[in-house]
Amino acid sequence: MGLTNPNFSEWLYYFKLDVAHLTQFQYSMLSLMGAILLSVGVAVYSIWLKEVETRTLLTIALCV
């Protein structure tokens, strides 16, 4: 599919493997950790931060 419709994610995958010298295992573990942390972030937001004002959340995000 990338031959007819190239996208940035395929280029980034080969960049990480060839230029950044990541192994496929490291790349997959980073992807897995990203998905897990994204799920944790959604849970934290839905449990505790749903009622907080948007400006306050943006300020917290800038500090982090």
VENJOKA-V614187 format. One record per residue. N is the residue number from 1. SS is DSSP state (H for helix, E for strand, C for the rest). NEAR is the number of other ideal C-beta (glycine too) atoms within 12 Angstrom. Layout:
[[N/SS/NEAR] [N/SS/NEAR]]
This chain:
[[1/C/8] [2/C/13] [3/C/7] [4/C/6] [5/C/9] [6/C/12] [7/C/12] [8/H/11] [9/H/15] [10/H/15] [11/H/14] [12/H/18] [13/H/20] [14/H/17] [15/H/15] [16/H/20] [17/H/19] [18/H/14] [19/C/11] [20/C/14] [21/C/11] [22/C/19] [23/C/13] [24/H/15] [25/H/11] [26/H/15] [27/H/22] [28/H/16] [29/H/14] [30/H/19] [31/H/19] [32/H/14] [33/H/14] [34/H/14] [35/H/14] [36/H/14] [37/H/14] [38/H/14] [39/H/14] [40/H/15] [41/H/18] [42/H/15] [43/H/14] [44/H/16] [45/H/18] [46/H/13] [47/H/12] [48/H/14] [49/H/18] [50/C/13] [51/C/11] [52/C/17] [53/C/11] [54/H/13] [55/H/10] [56/H/13] [57/H/19] [58/H/13] [59/H/12] [60/H/16] [61/H/14] [62/H/9] [63/H/8] [64/C/8]]
